[in-house]
Amino acid sequence: MPEAREYPQRPFNPPPGAVDLLLIRHGASAPYIPGQDFPLVDGHGDPELAPEGREQAERVGGRLAAEHVDAVYVSSLRRTAETAAPLLAMTGLRATVESDLREVMLGDWEGGMFRQKVAEGDPVALRMIEEQRWAVIPGAEQDEAFAARVRAAVTRIAAAHPDQRVAAFTHGGVIGQLLAQASGARPFAFSAAENGSISQVVVAGDRWIVRRFNDTAHLTPGFAVASAPPS
């Protein structure tokens, strides 16, 4: 009688040619004070990191420095570059700016007003959440255009880094949109990534595989991370 074959469960391995894409939300940015709008870059609010955001940047940098990362990308907004800075200091890598990884443009609510409108339960903000569409905000980027540009950014990154791991420092809206596309979920299903969190998508052509969402283990007390060398 022939010996029975065994088929054990195997650990996940990315398909050949895929990019292992880590999506890091920037650290917490400076608070908005009504009447003191953030400076704008190409129509987008561009606050710096708050002190707690800089601490989050150090912790995510320390975690990723202990793992293998082949390349680093940031958006055109400074809070992503500031979040990536500790990792770059620890590894000697250089960041590539991919402007299409910038946050969704919020039209009349740019410069920080979006936070106030959401916090106060503005009817338009409630409608935005109910309909899961950014474009209900006056002057905001159309949802289809936003989805297309962030997908194009990931497609370019994947083409440039087959069989590599890439850390992309980006924004909550971008992470939510990309994971929704990868999973077929509703547009805002993954809209709650914490500042400094890590999400993960393996991109193999048109096949996108969600591996992780909102990993914040490195932000918890007691998690040991490396520190950036003194500058």
Secondary structure by P-SEA (a helix, b strand, c coil): cccbbbbccccccccccccbbbbbcccccccccccccccccccbbbbcccaaaaaaaaaaaaaaaaccccbbbbcccaaaaaaaaaaaaaccbbbbbcccccccccccccccaaaaaaaaccaaaaaaaaacccccccccccaaaaaaaaaaaaaaaaaacccbbbbbbccaaaaaaaaaaaccccccccccccccbbbbbbbcccbbbbccccccccccccbbbbbcccc
